[in-house]
Amino acid sequence: MTVDEARAEFPVFERLAYLNAGSNGPLARGTVEAMAAQVRADLDDGRAGLAYFERAMALREEVRSKLAEVVGVPVETVSLATSTTNGCNIVLTGLGLTGQDEIVTTDGEHFGLLGALAVSPAQVRVAKVRELPPEEALDVLLAEVTPRTRLLALSQVCWMSGNRLPEATGLPVLVDGAQSAGAIPVDASRLDFYAFSCQKWLCGPDVTGGLVVADPERLKIAAPSYLSQESYDDLEFVARPGAARFDPGWTPPASLAGLGAALDLAPDGRLERAAEMARRCRGLLAERFEVVTAPDQATLVSFRVEGDSADLVTRLYEHGVVVRDVPGLGWIRVSCGWWTSEEDLTRLLGAL
């Protein structure tokens, strides 16, 4: 499928310059049709019986396999989390950290990670890298590491600035992949933990996500679901093999069917095209605005505006342009996907 053919599957593009996949990606016609077909089957046939459960479990494993391919890991290391936030919580509650331990993070993180850090008993050290050039961020991050550091927890792509955050080795790493999975090439096989969302760049239904756990035996099951067990007897259970033991619960079959369809809608060269449109967007904005995002980063482009950025986002929407602001910083953030067109960028610049 070509980019133009795939783009035609999204009716919203007929009305809007949709530049906010960093919050929620657009839904394709096939995604919604797959969800509707499953809901219709549930209506007509009921949600019980062997055939229903076999179909639901088969959908789980089909989606697990497709997600593993997206992020470049063995399928047995993938848990079907419900969101990036859910994945981060699974990791932070399962590590067994104490008040004597430290976690190093950055000042460019989303609450999806920060919330889990806030309730961890470990001490949290924050590297001030949000507005630094990417090439300077690693040294600042490593300066916060001490002998008590047990985990680095940070995003692959900063949701605010759009810059890639530094990759460090030598310590366990939890990566927030909300702004990278489906947007840029990802090799999560190098990481201990990688949490990501599917409703953003992968254009899946709400409440879908994934978590990569490289070594499931190293992480405690802190909140078991029925799907965590291979077998059980009274108050004891045998955990499922691999990261499936961390599956947080039942995912509606309709959501799985929709996510599977969304993952199949993947035109050749999509990541390269997304990168090219982000470069094009940055270049156009830099002619008129102070661009926060460094050159050649990911698919988010943030720039500084005068006045109320939230009000400007509202007014841009009235002109058919969907972007978002970064609260408290006076920045506007543009999300460039493989579906972004020159016409979308022209419409953005014209509305601005």
PyMOL commands that set and color helices and strands:
alter all, ss='L'
color gray80, all
select helices_A, chain A and resi 3-7+11-14+29-45+50-71+75-77+84-94+111-119+134-142+188-190+216-218+226-228+242-246+253-264+270-286+309-318+342-351
alter helices_A, ss='H'
color red, helices_A
select strands_A, chain A and resi 17-18+78-79+102-106+123-127+149-155+173-176+193-197+209-213+229-233+236-239+290-291+300-304+321-322+324-326+331-335
alter strands_A, ss='S'
color yellow, strands_A
deselect
rebuild
show_as cartoon
